[in-house]
Amino acid sequence: MTANKTDFTIKTSFPVKPERIFDLWLDSNGHGEMTGGGAETSRVEGESFTAWEGYIQGKNLELKEPEFIRQSWRTSEFKEEDADSEIEISLKEIPEGTEFILTHKNIPPGQPNYEQGWWDFYLNPMSEYFSPQ
């Protein structure tokens, strides 16, 4: 059995206000535009979402506009008996835009490297999306 990292935190920044990221994250079209993957999202606590054409599923657990998003999170690679993992996104206004801190917790054993996945499928596409044209 391989030892897996079950929790990690990624910190980066984007040259836009926290409200912009918060709004796009919880908007189906906006989420898809900034990441490149189809999404069905909601701005309501307790409601479900999907991202990347259903590869990711979860629920909004806590939303504090515009600075905090907490969601349950699982992929189609989780075993049925695996509990959901959880993500927390903190958005803090800084002079350059927004400090974005993502913490991913309680990832079950045997999962791929989601830390790299966040960079490949979220953070790098978001950097490109928000970069001045």
C-alpha positions in Angstrom: 0.0 0.0 0.0 1.4 3.3 -1.0 1.6 6.2 1.4 -0.6 9.0 0.1 -0.8 12.6 1.1 -4.3 13.0 2.4 -4.2 16.8 3.1 -2.4 19.6 1.3 -2.6 23.4 0.9 -1.8 25.4 -2.2 -1.2 29.2 -2.1 -1.2 31.4 -5.2 -2.6 34.7 -6.4 -4.6 36.1 -9.2 -4.8 39.7 -10.5 -8.6 40.1 -9.9 -10.8 40.9 -6.9 -12.0 38.1 -4.6 -15.6 38.7 -5.6 -14.7 37.8 -9.2 -13.2 34.4 -8.3 -16.0 33.7 -5.8 -18.7 34.5 -8.4 -17.0 32.5 -11.2 -16.4 29.5 -9.0 -20.1 29.2 -8.1 -21.5 30.0 -11.6 -21.8 27.1 -14.0 -20.7 29.0 -17.1 -18.0 31.0 -15.4 -16.5 27.9 -13.7 -16.3 26.2 -17.1 -14.8 29.3 -18.8 -12.1 29.8 -16.3 -11.1 26.1 -16.0 -12.0 24.7 -19.4 -14.2 21.9 -18.0 -18.0 21.8 -18.0 -19.6 22.4 -14.7 -23.0 22.6 -13.0 -22.6 24.7 -9.9 -24.8 26.5 -7.3 -24.5 29.5 -5.0 -26.6 27.8 -2.3 -25.3 26.0 0.8 -26.3 22.4 0.8 -26.7 22.1 -3.0 -24.7 19.8 -5.2 -22.3 20.7 -8.0 -20.3 18.8 -10.6 -17.2 19.9 -12.5 -15.1 18.6 -15.4 -18.1 16.9 -17.0 -19.1 15.1 -13.9 -15.6 13.8 -13.0 -15.8 15.9 -9.8 -19.0 15.9 -7.6 -19.7 17.5 -4.3 -21.9 19.8 -2.2 -21.5 23.4 -1.0 -21.0 23.1 2.8 -20.3 26.7 3.6 -20.2 29.9 1.6 -19.1 33.3 2.9 -19.2 35.8 0.1 -16.6 36.8 -1.1 -13.9 35.2 1.0 -14.6 31.6 1.7 -15.9 28.4 0.0 -16.1 25.0 1.7 -17.2 22.0 -0.4 -17.4 18.3 -0.1 -15.4 16.9 -3.0 -15.0 13.5 -4.7 -14.1 12.2 -8.2 -15.3 9.3 -10.2 -12.0 7.6 -9.0 -13.1 7.4 -5.4 -14.4 4.0 -4.3 -18.1 3.9 -3.5 -17.2 3.3 0.2 -14.8 6.2 0.4 -16.0 9.2 2.3 -16.0 12.5 0.5 -12.9 14.7 0.8 -13.3 18.4 1.5 -11.9 21.6 0.0 -11.7 25.0 1.5 -10.9 28.1 -0.6 -9.9 31.3 1.2 -9.9 34.5 -0.9 -8.1 37.5 0.6 -7.8 40.8 -1.1 -4.2 41.9 -1.6 -2.7 44.9 -3.5 -2.0 42.7 -6.6 -5.6 41.2 -6.6 -6.4 38.0 -4.6 -4.4 35.6 -2.5 -6.0 32.2 -3.2 -5.5 29.5 -0.6 -6.9 26.0 -1.3 -6.8 23.3 1.3 -7.8 19.8 0.2 -8.4 17.4 3.2 -9.3 13.8 3.9 -8.3 12.4 0.5 -8.8 8.6 0.7 -5.8 6.3 0.1 -5.1 5.1 -3.4 -6.0 8.3 -5.1 -4.0 10.1 -7.8 -1.9 13.2 -7.1 -4.7 15.8 -6.8 -2.3 18.5 -5.8 -0.8 18.4 -9.3 -4.3 18.1 -10.7 -5.3 21.3 -9.0 -2.4 23.0 -10.8 -3.1 21.4 -14.2 -6.9 21.7 -14.3 -7.6 24.7 -12.1 -4.8 27.1 -11.1 -2.8 27.2 -14.3 -6.0 27.6 -16.5 -7.3 30.3 -14.0 -3.9 32.2 -14.3 -4.3 32.2 -18.0 -8.0 33.2 -17.9 -7.2 36.1 -15.6 -4.0 37.3 -17.2 -4.3 40.7 -18.9 -4.9 40.3 -22.7 
